[in-house]
Amino acid sequence: MKTPSAASRPRGYIANYRPQARTRALLDDVMAVLAEYEEHLPLTSRQIFYRLIGAYGYEKTEAFYKQLCHHIALARRGRLIAFEAIRDDGVTTINLEHFDDADDFRAHLRFKARTYRRNLLAAQAVHVEVWSEAAGMITQLARVASDYSIRVYSSSGFDSLSAKKMIADRVCEQEKRAIILHLGDYDPSGVAMFNAAAEDVTAFVMKDRPHGLVSVEFRRVCLTADQVEQFNLPTAPAKATDSRTKAWRGETCQLEALAPDQIADLLRTAIEEVLDLDLIASDLSIQAQEREELVKFLLPAPSSTAGRNNGEARL
């Protein structure tokens, strides 16, 4: 299973994709992993890599990881694996709230009414955010966090001064206690970056906070040394090229070594530990009533043309 040079790599779709038997066996295992964690899709290639190691006995080497990424890419081009099943993008965009015409806007409002959701954090005594070191896992984490109206961010920004100041500003604007839940690799750089960000953001908050009830706390959801041992995760020595390795004790482990369902369970537990669940249940009950009222208000009258026009005039 050799990886071809850049000059020989395919472009677009691959017609009549027929992998060799050995490659097909690998892809069958990949598709089994995707089926196993269907409710957590999309997965990153690194997550698939670790599941293949843990459940199918593949070697934990960078050479195998590169081969895996190569064959997954070919299988997606060959339409053997759905594009949306894998998360490997690094694209950032800005959404535009623009519409084709007024009717398109009205349809959008009616859709929003049918899917209306309350901000479940608004009435809580604490503001919560989730930060992930692995940008490709944001969709998975958001599937859990969105149930509580919690936003998920990529903590690659933890190394950005602007990002850290923005966190501090959001905390101050909420005017209440804030908890930042973080998920990242268990290695010298990941842990050091988390600690540095926590110290920096806290310093900004303490200086800029509008009153003494505002504070911020950073909590490490995963990965920790105890979790590496608890889940018997594969480890590797710390990189000698990392200057922080001298102060590091023991092996390292990547966040994606945890199975998607394990990560989801750990995150949900961490969230529910800091929120008032009775208050959430109350908000959800009110949400159902408000959604019904909004749908009735925004749907056009079903009878005459005049009634339909009158119904739309209220928009």
C-alpha positions as CSV (number, residue, x, y, z in Angstrom):
1,M,0.0,0.0,0.0
2,K,2.3,2.7,-1.2
3,T,1.5,6.4,-1.2
4,P,1.9,7.9,-4.7
5,S,3.7,11.1,-5.5
6,A,1.8,14.4,-5.7
7,A,2.1,14.3,-9.5
8,S,0.2,11.0,-9.8
9,R,-2.6,11.8,-7.3
10,P,-6.1,11.8,-8.7
11,R,-8.3,14.9,-9.0
12,G,-12.0,14.9,-8.5
13,Y,-13.9,11.6,-8.4
14,I,-12.3,8.3,-9.2
15,A,-14.4,6.3,-11.7
16,N,-14.7,2.5,-11.2
17,Y,-12.6,2.6,-8.0
18,R,-11.4,-1.0,-7.4
19,P,-8.9,-1.2,-4.5
20,Q,-6.7,-4.2,-4.2
21,A,-7.7,-7.0,-1.8
22,R,-5.4,-5.8,1.0
23,T,-6.6,-2.3,0.7
24,R,-10.3,-3.4,0.5
25,A,-9.8,-5.3,3.8
26,L,-8.5,-2.2,5.4
27,L,-11.4,-0.1,4.1
28,D,-13.9,-2.7,5.3
29,D,-12.6,-2.2,8.8
30,V,-12.7,1.6,8.3
31,M,-16.4,1.3,7.3
32,A,-17.1,-0.9,10.3
33,V,-15.7,1.8,12.5
34,L,-17.8,4.4,10.8
35,A,-20.9,2.2,11.3
36,E,-20.0,1.6,14.9
37,Y,-20.0,5.3,15.6
38,E,-22.6,6.4,13.2
39,E,-24.3,8.7,15.7
40,H,-21.0,10.5,16.3
41,L,-20.2,11.2,12.6
42,P,-18.2,12.8,11.2
43,L,-15.0,11.2,12.6
44,T,-11.5,12.4,12.0
45,S,-8.9,10.1,10.4
46,R,-7.0,10.1,13.6
47,Q,-10.0,8.8,15.5
48,I,-10.4,6.0,13.0
49,F,-6.7,5.3,13.3
50,Y,-6.9,4.7,17.0
51,R,-10.0,2.6,16.7
52,L,-8.3,0.4,14.2
53,I,-5.4,0.0,16.6
54,G,-7.6,-0.8,19.6
55,A,-10.2,-3.0,18.0
56,Y,-8.6,-4.5,14.9
57,G,-4.9,-4.9,15.9
58,Y,-3.3,-2.5,13.4
59,E,0.1,-1.1,14.2
60,K,0.4,2.2,15.9
61,T,2.9,3.9,13.5
62,E,2.9,7.1,11.6
63,A,3.6,5.1,8.4
64,F,0.3,3.3,8.9
65,Y,-1.5,6.5,9.7
66,K,-0.3,8.1,6.4
67,Q,-1.3,5.1,4.5
68,L,-4.7,5.1,6.2
69,C,-5.3,8.8,5.4
70,H,-4.3,8.1,1.7
71,H,-6.7,5.2,1.3
72,I,-9.5,7.0,3.0
73,A,-9.1,9.9,0.6
74,L,-9.1,7.6,-2.4
75,A,-12.2,5.7,-1.0
76,R,-14.0,9.1,-0.7
77,R,-13.1,10.0,-4.2
78,G,-14.2,6.6,-5.3
79,R,-17.6,7.1,-3.5
80,L,-17.0,4.0,-1.3
81,I,-17.0,6.2,1.8
82,A,-19.3,9.2,2.1
83,F,-17.6,12.6,2.1
84,E,-19.6,13.8,5.1
85,A,-18.5,10.8,7.2
86,I,-15.0,12.2,7.6
87,R,-14.0,15.6,9.1
88,D,-10.7,16.9,7.8
89,D,-11.4,20.5,6.8
90,G,-9.4,23.5,7.9
91,V,-11.8,26.0,6.2
92,T,-13.1,29.0,8.1
93,T,-15.9,31.2,6.6
94,I,-18.3,33.9,7.5
95,N,-22.0,33.2,7.1
96,L,-24.2,35.7,5.3
97,E,-27.8,36.3,6.4
98,H,-28.9,37.2,2.8
99,F,-32.0,35.9,1.0
100,D,-33.2,35.4,-2.5
101,D,-36.3,37.6,-2.0
102,A,-38.9,38.4,0.6
103,D,-40.7,35.1,0.1
104,D,-37.4,33.3,0.8
105,F,-37.0,35.4,4.0
106,R,-40.6,34.5,5.1
107,A,-39.9,30.8,4.5
108,H,-36.7,31.2,6.6
109,L,-38.7,32.7,9.5
110,R,-41.3,30.0,9.4
111,F,-38.5,27.4,9.5
112,K,-36.8,29.2,12.4
113,A,-40.2,29.2,14.3
114,R,-40.6,25.4,13.8
115,T,-37.0,24.8,15.1
116,Y,-36.9,27.6,17.7
117,R,-34.7,26.9,20.7
118,R,-34.3,28.8,23.9
119,N,-30.9,29.8,25.2
120,L,-30.7,27.3,28.1
121,L,-27.7,29.1,29.5
122,A,-29.4,32.5,29.9
123,A,-31.1,31.6,33.2
124,Q,-28.2,29.6,34.6
125,A,-26.0,30.9,37.3
126,V,-22.9,30.0,35.3
127,H,-21.7,30.6,31.8
128,V,-20.1,27.6,30.1
129,E,-18.0,27.2,27.0
130,V,-16.3,24.1,25.4
131,W,-12.9,24.3,23.8
132,S,-11.4,21.5,21.7
133,E,-7.7,21.1,20.8
134,A,-8.7,19.0,17.8
135,A,-10.6,21.3,15.4
136,G,-12.0,18.3,13.5
137,M,-13.9,17.1,16.5
138,I,-16.0,20.3,16.9
139,T,-19.0,18.8,15.2
140,Q,-19.0,15.8,17.5
141,L,-18.7,17.9,20.6
142,A,-21.3,20.4,19.4
143,R,-23.8,17.5,19.1
144,V,-23.5,17.1,22.9
145,A,-23.0,20.7,23.9
146,S,-25.8,22.2,21.8
147,D,-28.3,20.3,24.0
148,Y,-27.4,22.8,26.7
149,S,-27.0,25.9,24.4
150,I,-23.2,25.7,24.9
151,R,-20.9,26.8,22.1
152,V,-17.8,24.8,21.1
153,Y,-14.6,26.5,20.0
154,S,-11.3,25.3,18.5
155,S,-8.6,25.8,21.2
156,S,-5.9,26.2,18.6
157,G,-6.8,29.8,19.4
158,F,-5.5,29.2,22.9
159,D,-2.1,30.3,21.6
160,S,-3.6,33.5,20.2
161,L,-3.6,36.6,22.3
162,S,-6.7,37.9,20.5
163,A,-8.6,34.7,21.2
164,K,-7.7,34.8,24.9
165,K,-8.8,38.4,25.2
166,M,-12.1,37.5,23.4
167,I,-12.7,34.8,25.9
168,A,-12.1,37.2,28.8
169,D,-14.4,39.8,27.2
170,R,-17.2,37.2,26.8
171,V,-16.9,36.2,30.4
172,C,-17.1,39.8,31.5
173,E,-20.1,40.5,29.3
174,Q,-22.0,37.6,30.9
175,E,-21.5,39.2,34.3
176,K,-21.4,35.9,36.2
177,R,-19.2,33.0,36.9
178,A,-17.8,31.2,33.9
179,I,-16.4,27.7,33.4
180,I,-14.3,26.8,30.3
181,L,-14.4,23.0,29.6
182,H,-11.3,21.9,27.7
183,L,-10.6,18.7,25.7
184,G,-7.0,18.2,24.4
185,D,-4.0,15.9,24.1
186,Y,-2.2,14.6,27.1
187,D,1.3,15.8,26.2
188,P,3.7,18.6,27.2
189,S,2.6,21.2,24.7
190,G,-1.1,20.6,25.1
191,V,-1.1,20.7,28.9
192,A,1.3,23.8,28.9
193,M,-0.9,25.6,26.4
194,F,-4.0,24.9,28.5
195,N,-2.4,26.1,31.7
196,A,-1.0,29.3,30.0
197,A,-4.4,30.1,28.5
198,A,-6.1,29.7,31.9
199,E,-3.6,32.0,33.6
200,D,-3.8,34.6,30.9
201,V,-7.6,34.7,30.5
202,T,-8.0,34.8,34.3
203,A,-5.6,37.8,34.5
204,F,-7.7,39.7,31.9
205,V,-11.0,38.8,33.6
206,M,-9.8,39.9,37.0
207,K,-8.7,43.2,35.7
208,D,-11.7,43.9,33.4
209,R,-14.6,42.4,35.3
210,P,-17.5,44.7,36.0
211,H,-18.0,43.4,39.6
212,G,-16.8,40.8,42.0
213,L,-19.3,38.1,41.0
214,V,-17.5,37.6,37.7
215,S,-14.9,34.9,37.6
216,V,-13.5,32.2,35.3
217,E,-12.5,28.6,35.9
218,F,-10.8,26.3,33.4
219,R,-11.5,22.6,33.7
220,R,-9.8,19.8,31.9
221,V,-12.5,17.4,30.7
222,C,-10.0,15.1,29.0
223,L,-7.4,13.9,28.4
224,T,-5.8,13.3,31.8
225,A,-3.2,10.8,33.1
226,D,-6.0,9.0,35.0
227,Q,-8.1,8.6,31.9
228,V,-5.2,7.2,29.9
229,E,-4.8,4.5,32.5
230,Q,-8.6,4.0,33.0
231,F,-9.3,3.5,29.3
232,N,-6.0,1.7,28.7
233,L,-5.2,4.1,25.8
234,P,-2.1,3.7,23.5
235,T,0.7,6.0,24.5
236,A,4.0,7.3,23.0
237,P,7.1,9.0,24.5
238,A,7.1,12.7,24.6
239,K,8.7,14.4,21.6
240,A,12.4,15.2,22.2
241,T,12.1,18.3,20.1
242,D,9.5,19.8,22.5
243,S,11.3,22.1,25.0
244,R,8.6,21.3,27.6
245,T,9.5,17.6,27.5
246,K,12.3,18.0,30.1
247,A,9.7,18.7,32.8
248,W,7.3,16.0,31.6
249,R,6.9,12.7,33.4
250,G,5.7,9.6,31.7
251,E,4.2,8.9,28.3
252,T,1.9,11.0,26.1
253,C,-1.5,10.3,24.5
254,Q,-3.7,12.0,21.9
255,L,-7.3,13.0,22.6
256,E,-8.5,11.0,19.6
257,A,-7.3,7.8,21.2
258,L,-10.6,8.0,23.2
259,A,-13.6,6.5,21.4
260,P,-16.2,9.1,20.3
261,D,-18.8,7.7,22.6
262,Q,-16.4,7.9,25.6
263,I,-15.6,11.5,24.7
264,A,-19.3,12.3,24.4
265,D,-20.1,10.7,27.8
266,L,-17.2,12.6,29.5
267,L,-18.3,15.9,28.1
268,R,-21.9,15.4,29.0
269,T,-21.0,14.5,32.5
270,A,-18.8,17.6,32.9
271,I,-21.5,19.8,31.6
272,E,-24.3,18.4,33.8
273,E,-22.0,18.8,36.9
274,V,-22.1,22.6,36.6
275,L,-25.7,23.2,35.4
276,D,-29.0,23.3,37.1
277,L,-30.8,20.5,35.3
278,D,-34.2,21.3,36.9
279,L,-33.9,24.8,35.4
280,I,-33.1,23.3,32.0
281,A,-36.2,21.1,32.2
282,S,-38.3,24.1,33.0
283,D,-36.8,26.1,30.1
284,L,-37.5,23.2,27.7
285,S,-41.2,23.1,28.7
286,I,-41.5,26.8,28.1
287,Q,-39.6,26.4,24.8
288,A,-42.3,24.0,23.5
289,Q,-45.1,26.5,24.3
290,E,-43.2,29.4,22.7
291,R,-42.4,27.4,19.6
292,E,-46.1,26.6,19.1
293,E,-47.0,30.3,19.5
294,L,-44.3,31.3,17.0
295,V,-45.4,28.8,14.4
296,K,-49.0,30.0,14.7
297,F,-48.0,33.6,14.4
298,L,-45.7,33.2,11.3
299,L,-47.6,30.6,9.3
300,P,-49.8,32.3,6.6
301,A,-53.6,32.1,6.9
302,P,-54.8,29.0,4.9
303,S,-58.0,30.5,3.5
304,S,-58.5,33.5,1.3
305,T,-55.9,35.5,-0.6
306,A,-56.7,38.5,1.6
307,G,-56.2,36.4,4.7
308,R,-52.9,35.2,3.4
309,N,-51.8,38.7,2.7
310,N,-52.9,39.9,6.1
311,G,-51.0,37.0,7.7
312,E,-47.8,38.0,5.8
313,A,-48.3,41.6,6.6
314,R,-47.6,40.9,10.2
315,L,-44.0,40.0,9.3
